[in-house]
């Protein structure tokens, strides 16, 4: 083997059988084929080849010598995790995305390695299909290993039930980024960090980033910038298409557009995956007969889009969208929440929908701590050994209630309708009926929440037929009651929407429009935000693929504007506002 795991590292059972895939052995001919994609560098014994928190040089192919991979955390520093020998490939998904490295790599002896930077690694994936497949699988499995071990990311110090701790952990989980959480009441390392940086308990949570920076209760954008996840968009870059929203529709469009040679940027205000990423298990998606976790499916799509060269700018909130005439052509200017600007010849709106909320006066007091809009492993851990309640009767609610039933003693499923079968797939109805710890309460609605300090103590629901009320000592409530299109702002900007707020964009060419085109040429809408769309993951991905054909036709019809460097200043150009409200 060209890579050896330290004896102190135990692979999770799910990864043990894939050890050879995680650390593939390259033959001499394969090494020769890879050398043309990079440049050769030499490192002295003891030299740092890669430093966690610093920009990754890319994928490293070891030609001679030995190198050690270790965690950057102070208490783990120096403990070898993996040792590589000639023929070994050093790197993980950050090598492909160009984001900062997650682990330290040091030379044990003098090392000679071929360094393949991220852009050339993406070329390798395309030009060397078989080798590219093996490398991609290894990079993904190594990220999974880091996620399982909680190594290679920031350290969050704060209590498990703290609203902001949950917010930050959820953000990192949804973006597939490793991290650790330390409880200041139980962990000595947490106390050491608090004392070292002079942190007052009222300032918790704090986040220690791998680059050494300490953040006090940061926003998601501040954390993303510290971790190097949020890249800046150059105002000199003119993209063929800007995709707003990184759910299944947006990622589908990104994969197909980038693979067909279009220059693509994807913008999302929070994380890739959308509502599909929050699904605990998708069992009716073609090709996955045993089902797949929504986040796992969307993470693959996100990686696939990067493989083909799409620029992923997440989290980035789109604030405004303006149309410009420049150089004889039309283009669009998207202003971002941090003041940055993205320029594109066309725009695909795939910003999905916003979760519906119960109309209860004190609901916001418990959101983020006791009221949840998805059910992931994080929430399941919070609810262990407790009764929980879930409101909703669709497929997402069904998937969540089945998932939760495996982690808690009892789940109350509260449904406004008179049956589940009218709104839920049959296989889920059958599965729910088979779980003895799920009790379905039909034709009922939650009418009151009780608690204090952000912690839910009990809930009350009412039978809509009899008016009888029920109180239960429940500390966690899940709301999966659908979502409304994120388009309230479009009605002000001459983008046509239907009576429910969904964007009017026909899937077929109609009224002299291209498929999926809105009433504004160059702006397209796909996925849940589009009127008449089928609210299924497969349908959203399909629309993402279909819209690319329309994009090609549109771009062929519209002259390409001059580059941003040659274009008039935005302030002096003729600019017509189209979208003026934040997406997401």
Residue pairs with C-beta under 8 A, 6 or more apart in sequence:
1 23
1 25
2 23
2 25
2 26
2 62
2 84
2 85
2 86
2 87
2 88
3 23
3 82
3 83
3 84
3 85
3 88
4 82
4 83
4 85
5 11
5 19
5 23
5 81
5 82
6 79
6 80
6 81
6 82
6 83
8 79
9 81
9 82
9 149
11 19
11 145
12 145
12 148
14 148
15 22
15 141
15 144
15 145
15 148
18 141
21 134
21 137
21 138
21 141
22 138
22 141
22 142
22 145
23 82
23 88
23 89
23 138
24 89
24 134
24 135
24 138
25 87
26 34
26 61
26 87
26 89
27 87
30 131
31 61
31 63
31 87
33 128
33 131
34 61
34 114
34 116
34 124
34 128
34 131
35 61
35 114
37 114
37 116
37 120
37 121
37 123
37 124
38 58
38 59
38 61
38 114
38 115
38 116
38 117
38 120
39 114
39 115
40 63
40 112
40 113
40 114
40 115
41 112
41 113
41 114
41 115
42 110
42 111
42 112
43 49
43 65
43 67
43 107
43 110
43 111
43 112
43 113
44 107
44 110
45 107
45 108
45 109
45 110
46 106
46 107
47 106
47 107
47 111
48 104
48 105
48 106
49 60
49 67
49 90
49 105
49 106
49 107
49 111
49 113
50 56
50 57
50 60
50 90
50 101
50 103
50 104
50 105
51 72
51 101
51 104
52 71
52 72
52 100
52 101
52 102
52 103
52 104
52 152
52 210
53 72
53 100
53 101
53 209
53 210
53 211
53 212
53 228
54 100
54 101
54 211
55 98
55 100
55 101
55 228
56 91
56 94
56 95
56 98
56 99
56 100
56 101
56 118
57 115
57 117
58 91
58 95
58 98
58 115
58 116
58 117
58 118
58 120
58 121
59 89
59 90
59 91
59 95
59 96
59 115
59 116
59 121
59 135
59 139
60 67
60 89
60 90
60 91
60 105
60 113
60 114
60 115
60 116
61 87
61 88
61 89
61 90
61 113
61 114
61 116
62 84
62 85
62 86
62 87
62 88
62 89
62 90
62 111
62 112
62 113
63 86
63 112
63 113
63 114
64 86
64 110
64 111
64 112
65 86
65 107
65 108
65 109
65 110
65 111
65 112
66 83
66 84
66 85
66 107
66 108
66 109
66 111
67 83
67 84
67 88
67 90
67 105
67 106
67 107
67 108
67 111
67 113
68 80
68 81
68 82
68 83
68 84
68 105
68 106
68 108
69 80
69 81
69 82
69 83
69 84
69 90
69 103
69 104
69 105
70 76
70 77
70 78
70 79
70 80
70 81
70 103
70 104
70 106
71 77
71 79
71 81
71 103
71 104
71 151
71 152
72 102
72 103
72 104
72 152
72 210
73 151
73 155
73 180
75 189
76 151
77 104
81 103
81 151
83 108
84 90
89 135
89 138
90 105
90 113
91 139
91 142
92 102
92 103
92 139
92 142
92 143
92 146
93 139
93 140
93 142
93 143
93 176
93 303
94 100
94 101
94 102
95 116
95 118
95 121
95 139
96 118
96 121
96 122
96 125
96 136
96 139
96 303
96 306
96 307
97 118
97 306
97 312
98 117
98 118
98 231
99 227
99 228
99 229
99 231
100 210
100 211
100 227
100 228
102 146
102 151
102 152
102 153
102 178
102 210
103 146
103 151
103 152
116 124
119 309
121 135
122 306
122 307
122 308
122 309
124 131
124 132
124 135
125 132
125 135
125 136
125 307
126 132
126 307
126 308
136 303
136 307
140 300
140 303
143 176
143 178
146 152
146 153
146 178
147 176
147 178
149 178
150 178
150 179
150 180
151 178
151 180
152 178
152 210
153 172
153 177
153 178
153 179
153 180
153 210
153 227
154 172
154 179
154 180
154 207
154 208
154 209
154 210
154 223
154 226
154 227
155 179
155 180
155 181
155 182
155 193
155 207
155 208
156 165
156 168
156 169
156 179
156 180
156 181
156 182
156 205
156 206
156 207
157 181
157 182
157 184
157 190
157 193
157 194
157 199
157 204
157 205
157 206
157 207
157 208
158 164
158 165
158 181
158 183
158 184
158 204
158 205
158 206
159 165
159 183
159 184
159 185
159 204
160 166
160 181
160 183
160 381
160 382
161 369
161 382
161 455
162 204
162 205
162 369
163 368
163 369
163 454
164 205
164 217
164 368
165 181
165 205
166 368
166 369
166 378
166 382
167 220
167 368
168 205
168 207
168 218
168 220
168 223
169 179
169 181
169 378
170 376
170 378
171 220
171 223
171 224
171 270
171 271
171 315
172 178
172 179
172 223
173 295
173 376
173 377
173 378
174 270
174 271
174 272
174 273
174 277
174 278
174 295
175 224
175 229
175 271
175 272
175 314
176 295
176 299
176 302
177 227
177 229
182 189
182 190
182 193
183 190
184 190
184 191
184 194
184 201
184 204
193 199
193 206
193 208
194 201
194 204
194 206
197 206
197 214
199 206
199 214
199 216
203 216
203 217
204 217
205 217
206 214
206 215
206 216
206 217
207 214
207 215
207 218
207 223
207 226
208 214
208 215
209 215
209 223
209 226
209 227
210 227
211 226
211 228
213 226
215 222
215 223
215 226
218 226
220 270
220 315
221 230
221 315
221 317
221 337
221 338
224 230
224 314
224 315
229 314
230 313
230 314
230 315
230 316
231 311
231 313
232 340
233 265
233 311
233 313
233 316
233 336
233 340
233 341
233 342
234 564
235 340
235 341
235 343
235 564
236 563
236 564
236 565
237 263
237 265
237 342
237 343
237 564
238 263
238 331
238 343
238 344
238 345
238 561
238 563
238 564
239 263
239 264
239 265
239 311
239 342
239 343
239 344
239 345
240 257
240 262
240 263
240 264
240 344
240 345
240 346
240 551
240 555
241 253
241 257
241 262
241 263
241 264
241 265
241 344
241 345
241 346
241 347
241 348
241 551
242 264
242 265
242 266
242 267
242 332
242 334
242 342
242 344
242 346
242 347
242 348
243 250
243 253
243 254
243 257
243 264
243 265
243 266
243 267
243 347
243 348
243 350
244 250
244 267
244 268
244 318
244 334
244 347
244 348
244 349
244 350
244 351
244 583
245 267
245 268
245 274
245 349
245 350
245 351
245 352
245 527
245 529
245 583
246 254
246 266
246 267
246 268
246 271
246 272
246 273
246 274
246 302
246 312
246 314
246 350
247 272
247 273
247 274
247 275
247 276
247 277
247 298
247 350
247 352
247 527
247 528
247 540
248 273
248 274
248 276
248 298
248 301
248 527
248 537
248 540
248 541
248 544
249 274
249 350
249 352
249 526
249 527
249 528
249 540
249 541
249 543
249 544
250 266
250 268
250 274
250 348
250 350
250 351
250 526
250 527
250 544
251 266
251 272
251 273
251 298
251 301
251 302
251 304
251 305
251 541
251 544
252 301
252 540
252 541
252 542
252 543
252 544
252 545
253 348
253 350
253 526
253 543
253 544
253 545
253 547
253 548
254 264
254 266
254 305
254 310
254 312
254 544
255 301
255 304
255 305
255 308
255 310
255 544
256 544
256 545
256 548
257 264
257 310
257 548
257 551
258 264
258 305
258 308
258 309
258 310
259 308
260 548
260 552
262 548
262 551
262 552
262 555
263 309
264 305
264 309
264 310
264 311
265 310
265 311
265 313
265 342
265 344
266 305
266 310
266 311
266 312
266 313
266 314
267 313
267 314
267 316
267 318
267 334
267 336
267 342
268 313
268 314
268 315
268 316
268 584
269 315
269 316
269 317
269 318
269 337
269 582
269 583
269 584
270 314
270 315
270 584
271 277
271 314
271 315
272 298
272 299
272 301
272 302
272 312
272 314
273 294
273 295
273 298
273 299
273 302
274 298
274 352
274 527
274 528
275 352
275 353
275 355
275 374
275 396
275 483
275 528
276 282
276 294
276 297
276 298
276 537
276 540
277 294
277 295
277 298
278 294
278 295
278 373
278 374
278 375
278 376
278 396
279 293
279 294
279 295
279 374
279 396
279 399
279 400
279 537
280 293
280 294
280 375
280 376
280 399
280 400
280 402
280 403
281 291
281 292
281 293
281 294
281 399
281 402
281 403
282 288
282 291
282 292
282 293
282 294
282 297
282 399
282 537
283 290
283 291
283 399
283 427
284 425
284 427
284 536
284 538
285 292
285 297
285 537
285 538
286 538
288 297
294 537
295 376
297 537
301 541
302 312
305 312
306 312
313 336
313 342
316 336
316 337
316 338
316 340
317 336
317 337
317 582
317 583
317 584
318 334
318 335
318 336
318 337
318 351
318 579
318 582
318 583
318 584
319 335
319 336
319 337
319 580
319 581
319 582
319 583
320 333
320 334
320 335
320 577
320 579
320 580
321 332
321 333
321 334
321 335
321 347
321 493
321 523
321 578
321 579
322 332
322 333
322 335
322 575
322 576
322 577
322 578
322 579
323 330
323 331
323 332
323 333
323 520
323 522
323 575
323 576
323 578
324 330
324 331
324 332
324 333
324 561
324 567
324 570
324 573
324 574
324 575
324 576
325 561
325 573
325 574
326 561
326 562
326 567
326 568
326 573
327 559
327 560
327 561
327 562
327 566
327 567
328 559
328 561
329 345
329 558
329 559
329 560
329 561
329 562
330 345
330 521
330 522
330 558
330 561
331 343
331 344
331 345
331 561
332 343
332 344
332 345
332 346
332 347
332 522
332 523
332 578
333 341
333 342
333 343
333 570
333 575
334 341
334 342
334 343
334 344
334 347
335 341
336 342
337 582
341 570
343 564
345 522
345 555
345 558
345 560
345 561
346 522
346 523
346 524
346 551
346 554
346 555
347 522
347 523
347 524
348 516
348 524
348 525
348 526
348 547
348 551
349 503
349 518
349 523
349 524
349 525
349 526
349 529
350 525
350 526
350 527
350 529
350 544
351 486
351 487
351 529
351 583
351 584
352 483
352 485
352 486
352 527
352 528
352 529
353 483
353 484
353 485
353 486
353 528
353 529
354 483
354 484
354 485
354 486
355 373
355 479
355 483
356 479
356 481
356 482
356 483
356 484
357 363
357 479
358 391
358 446
358 479
358 481
360 446
360 447
360 448
360 449
362 449
363 371
363 449
365 449
365 451
365 454
366 449
366 451
366 454
366 455
366 456
366 477
368 454
369 454
369 455
369 456
370 451
370 454
370 455
370 456
370 475
370 476
370 477
371 449
371 456
371 476
371 477
371 478
371 479
372 379
372 476
372 477
372 478
372 479
373 478
373 479
373 480
374 400
374 478
374 480
375 390
375 400
375 403
375 404
375 478
375 480
379 476
379 478
380 403
380 404
380 407
380 408
381 407
382 476
383 404
383 407
383 408
383 475
383 476
384 407
384 408
385 408
385 409
386 408
386 409
386 474
386 475
386 476
387 408
387 409
387 410
387 411
387 412
387 472
387 473
387 474
388 404
388 408
388 410
388 411
388 412
388 474
388 475
388 476
388 477
388 478
389 411
389 412
389 413
389 414
389 446
389 459
389 461
389 472
389 474
389 476
389 477
389 478
390 397
390 400
390 401
390 404
390 411
390 412
390 413
390 414
390 477
390 478
390 479
390 480
391 397
391 414
391 415
391 445
391 446
391 477
391 478
391 479
391 480
391 481
392 400
392 413
392 415
392 478
392 479
392 480
392 481
392 482
393 413
393 415
393 416
393 417
393 420
393 423
393 424
394 423
394 424
394 480
394 482
395 424
395 425
395 428
396 480
397 413
397 424
397 480
397 481
398 420
398 424
398 425
398 428
398 429
398 431
398 432
399 428
400 478
400 480
401 411
401 413
401 432
401 438
402 428
402 431
402 432
402 435
402 438
404 411
404 478
405 411
405 435
405 437
405 438
408 437
409 437
410 437
410 438
410 439
411 435
411 437
411 438
411 439
412 439
412 441
412 472
412 474
413 432
413 438
413 439
413 440
413 441
414 441
414 444
414 445
414 446
414 461
415 440
415 441
415 442
415 443
415 444
416 443
416 444
416 445
416 464
417 423
417 442
417 443
418 442
418 443
419 442
420 428
420 429
420 432
420 440
420 442
421 429
432 438
432 440
441 461
441 470
443 463
443 464
443 465
444 461
444 462
444 463
444 464
444 470
445 461
445 462
445 464
446 459
446 460
446 461
446 477
447 460
447 461
447 462
447 469
448 459
448 460
449 456
449 458
449 459
449 460
449 477
450 456
450 457
450 458
450 459
450 460
451 457
451 458
451 475
455 475
456 474
456 475
456 476
456 477
457 473
457 475
458 471
458 472
458 473
458 474
459 471
459 472
459 474
459 477
460 469
460 470
460 471
461 469
461 470
462 468
462 469
462 470
463 469
463 470
483 528
484 500
484 501
485 497
485 500
485 501
485 502
485 503
485 528
485 529
486 529
486 583
486 584
487 495
487 497
487 501
487 502
487 503
487 529
488 501
488 581
489 579
489 580
489 581
489 582
490 497
490 501
490 503
490 579
491 497
491 501
492 580
492 581
493 577
493 578
493 579
493 580
494 519
494 520
494 578
495 503
495 518
495 519
495 520
495 523
495 578
495 579
496 503
496 504
496 518
496 519
497 503
497 504
497 531
498 504
498 531
500 531
502 529
502 530
502 531
502 532
502 533
503 518
503 525
503 529
503 530
503 531
504 518
504 519
504 531
505 513
505 516
505 517
505 518
505 524
505 525
505 526
505 530
505 531
506 513
506 515
506 516
506 532
507 515
507 516
507 530
507 532
507 533
507 543
507 546
508 515
509 515
513 519
514 524
514 550
514 553
514 554
515 546
515 547
515 549
515 550
516 524
516 525
516 526
516 530
516 543
516 546
516 547
516 550
517 523
517 524
517 550
517 554
518 524
518 525
520 578
521 554
521 558
522 554
522 558
523 578
524 547
524 550
524 551
526 533
526 540
526 543
526 544
526 546
526 547
527 533
527 540
527 543
527 544
528 535
528 540
530 543
533 539
533 540
533 543
561 567
567 573
